[in-house]
Amino acid sequence: MSTPRFVIGSFDDLEDAIRAVEDLRRHNLPREAINVLGTERTLVKCTRLSALAGEPRALFDLKPPEGRIVCLGQGLGDALRAQMNESPTNLEQAFGRWLLPGHARALGAVIVRDGLLAWIEIRTAEEERAASLSLLSSSRGTVEVHDLVAVPA
């Protein structure tokens, strides 16, 4: 099995995230590849985003300030659920099992401030290019590419 690879975009605005996911679908990225992570208070009320990325697949109750976390989509939700079973108390700790500390901290901070993270699972160079361009065109935040590998302790 190959290492999962994701293009990750951060969004402070729900409408920007919706535009990005709509653009991803226009570029024929499969719905199954699209994951959106955010707080329940931000995501649950947005039926338009659920229609594009999928119903909530994972709910996590974390300590404040994150609170309840929702993941729309399946690939990330399943991987994150496995990480949460290992007892991290916040997303930075969960992300830190895959990413370098600075990246984990920055991505966790997006959720703390009620932003959204779009995690797009990619399998080809063409998908990586399409996902990167779609997220860059809609996001005022960062867009990064990460392989989900265990970071040595």
Beta strands, then each sheet from edge to edge (+ up, - down):
strand 1: 5-11
strand 2: 34-39
strand 3: 56-61
strand 4: 68-72
strand 5: 116-122
strand 6: 143-147
sheet 1: 3+ 4- 2+ 5- 1+ 6-
end
